[in-house]
Amino acid sequence: MKKTILITGASTGIGRATANLFVEKGWNVAATMRTPEKAEGLIESESLLKLKMDVQDKESIKQSVKEAIQAFGKIDVLLNNAGYGAMGPMEAASDEQIRRQFNVNVFGLIDVTKALLPHMRANKEGLILNVSSIGGRVTMPEFSLYHATKWAVEGLTESLQYELNPLGIKLKLIEPGGVDTDFAGRSLDAFDLEKWKEYKPVADKITQYFKAGQEGDRSIPSTAEQMAEGIFKATTDGTDQLRYLLGEDALQIFEARKSLSDIEFKSMVNKRFNL
């Protein structure tokens, strides 16, 4: 019997690449997104069902989970992939921007997970993969709110093991490094610094760093398809491994963080961003 995975944020980037890979590997895929009618690049297959879901809307979550179960009978795996990055100094963020960052990256993940847990508990099995980031293990300038959400996902997932493992439900963390997606474009919410000019020198250097990468001056080490391969391996390796660092840059920066003191690591980051 075919296994089924439900993926949030499946219209672009890692989510889309993962949806396509799982279909190619013989899985059923419930690919959820805010605007299915605008989705491009997803494989057309009877094994792939596009569903409307906004992780900030609990009713849309419940409805899409219900439709996925009706279509495929059982959901074996949940990939909480939906998320985005808020960029800029915390002081410059509006209340709305702060809440949206947490609503999508943390509370939305929790709501989708809660919607699927009754189904997995009834089946006495399941796997939940939460997409964090190397930014859930280390930090860089101008992303304090984004890092706060990813560190929250790390702690939530690690602790949930103790609650859900006895029920037959496993948890895993996916921690991508830099990926050649639109994270620095469509998926980035940059704060307006018009009233916060003291922060501009640092913010401009961080912006320039990302711009250099987009223009080819700085290589991006991984593609969305490579991340999808890592997610498939994490899903199917049959181990209890919790964390999966994906991408050479993620591995390198995490090794550096382990070997350096707080002061040394901060100095390295400042040098990297020319601060």
N, C-alpha and C positions, 0 to 999 in steps of 0.2 A: 504493500500500500504506500502511495506517495506521501511524503511528509510535506507539511505546510509551514511557511514562515510568513509572519506579518511584519511589514517594514513601514516605519513612519518616515516622512520626509523623502519619499521615493521618486520625486519628480526630477531631481537633478543630482549631480555629484556622486558621492559615495552611495547614497540610497538607490539611485537609478542603476548604477553599475552593479550593485549587489543583487538587486531584483533580477536583472538580466542574467547574471551568472547562475543564480539559483535555478532559474527556469532551464538554462542550458544543462544544469546538472541533474535535471529530472524532478525538481521540486514544484509544488504549487506555491504561488506567491500572491499574497494579498498586499498590493502596493498602494499605500495610502498617501494622500497629499491634499493640499487645500483646493487645488483646481485641476481635477483629473482631465477636464476637457482641453486644457492647454498643455498637457504633458506630451513631450516629444522624446524620442530615442528609446522608449521602452519596447521590448520585444512583443509583437502581437502573437498571442498564444492563448489557447484555452486554459493553460496552466497559470496565466497571469490575470488577476482581477484588479482593476484600478478602482479605488474607493476614495470618496471624499472624506477627509478628516482634517480638522484643525485641532491641534493638541491643546489649544486654549478653550475649546468648546466641548464640554463634557457630553452633550447630546450627540454631537457628530462622532465622538469616540465610541460611545455605546452602539450607535447605529452601524458604524463600519465594522466593529468587532462582530456584531450580530450577523451582518451580511457575509462576512468572511467565513464564519462557522457554518452558516446555511449553505454556502457554495462548496466548501471543501470538507465539511464534517468535523474536522479537528484542526486546531492550531497547535503545532508542536513547539514552535520557536517564535519569540518576539524579539525584534531588533528595534530598540529605541534609538533612532538615528536623527530625528528632527532636532534642529538646533541652529543657532547663529551666534555671531560674536558682536558684542557692543564694545566700541573702541573709543577711548578718551579718558581723561581724568574723572574720577568719581564725582568730584564737586560740580562738574559741568553737566552731569547727567540729570535729566528731569525725572520727577517721580514716575512718570509714565514709562520712560526708558528703562529705569531700574526694575520696575515691576514686570515689564514685558520680558526682559532678559531672564528673570527667574521663572516667570510663567511658562515660557517656552522650554528652557533648558532643564528646569528642575520639576516644577509642578505639573507641567504637561507630561513629562516622563512618568511621574508618579500616577497621574490619572489614567494613562494608557495601561500601565502595569496593573493597577487595581481593577480595571475593566476586564482584563484577561485572567486574573488570578482565580476567580471562581471556576472557570473552564479548566484551567490547569490543575486545580485542587481536585476537581471531580475526576480527572483522568489520572491523578496521582503521578503525573510526570509533566515535564516541560523545561524549557531553557529560555532564559531571559538574558539578552546581550544588550548592555547599555554602552552607547558610544560616548566616551569621555574624550580625552585628548592628552597629548603629552602635557598640555596646559592644565591637566588635573594632577600632575606630579611636580611640575616646575612652573615658574611664572616669568613674565616679561613685562616691560613697561606698557602703560596705556590700556591694559586689558584687565584691570582689577575686578570689574564686575563679571566678566566672562570667566576668569579664573575662579572666582567665588562659586559660580554655578558648577563648574566642572569638578572642583574639589568637593562640593556637596554631593555630586553624583558618585564620586569615588567612595565617600564615607557611607552613603546610603546603600550602595551595592554591596560593599564588603560586609556591612552589618546584616543586610537582608539574608545573607547566606544562612545565618543561624536560625532565622525564622522559617525559611522556605526549603532548605535542604531536607529536613525531616519529612517534608510533604512530597518529596520526589522532584522538587523544582530546583534546577541549578541556575547559577548566575555567573556572568562573565563580563569583564570590562574590556572594551576596545579603545586603545589609546593611540590614535593616528598622530604622526608628525605632520610636516608640511605636505599638502596635497594640491595638485594642479586642478583645483576646482574654482568656483566663483566665490569662495569664502571672503576674499578681499574686495569683492564687488557687491553682488546682490545680497550676499549673506552677511554683510558687515554694516553695522549701524554706527556711524561716526558722529560724535557729539559736536554741536556747534560751539566753537570757542570764542565767538565774538565778544562775549562779556568776561572771558577768562584768558586774557592775553598772556598772563604769566606762564601758562602751561604750553604756549605755542611752540617754543623752541624744541622741547622734547617731542611734542606731538608731530611736528613737521619732520623730524628725523625718522620717526617710526613710519610715517606715511611714505617717506622717500624709500625706506627699506622695502616696503611692500611693492611700491611702484617699480623699483629696480628688478624685483623678481618677476613682475608681470611683463616687463619689457625685455626680459632675457638676460639682464646683467647678473642675475643670481639664479642658479639652477634650482628647480623644484625637484626634490628627489623621488617623489612618488606620484603615481596616477591614481585616479579613482578606481580603476580596474585592479590595480595592485592591492589597494585597500580591500576591495571585494574578495580577492583571493585569500587575504588574511582572515577576513570574517568567516569565509566558508570553512577554512581550516579550524578556526576556533569553535565553530558550530559542530563540526563532525569529528574532532580528534578524540572524543570519548574520554577526555581527562577532566580532572577537577581544577585545572589551572584557572586562576582568577583573572589575571591581567595579561593582555596581549599588546605589547608595544609594537606598532607597525610603522616601518620606515626607518632607513638608516639614520636619518637626522634625529629621530626620536630616541633611538638606541644610544647615539653618541651623546646627546645632551643629558640624558638620564644618567649615563655612566659618569659624565663630568660632574653632575650634581652630587652623586654619591661620593665622589673622591675629593670634593672641594668643601671648604668651610663656607658658612653663610657669606662672610665677607669676600672670600675668593670668588664665589659664584656670582655675587653681585658685580664684582669688578669685571668678570668675564662677560656678563650680559651688557654692561655699560660699553665695553669695548666693541662688542658685536654690533651694537646699534649706534656706535660713534657718539656716545653721550658724554 
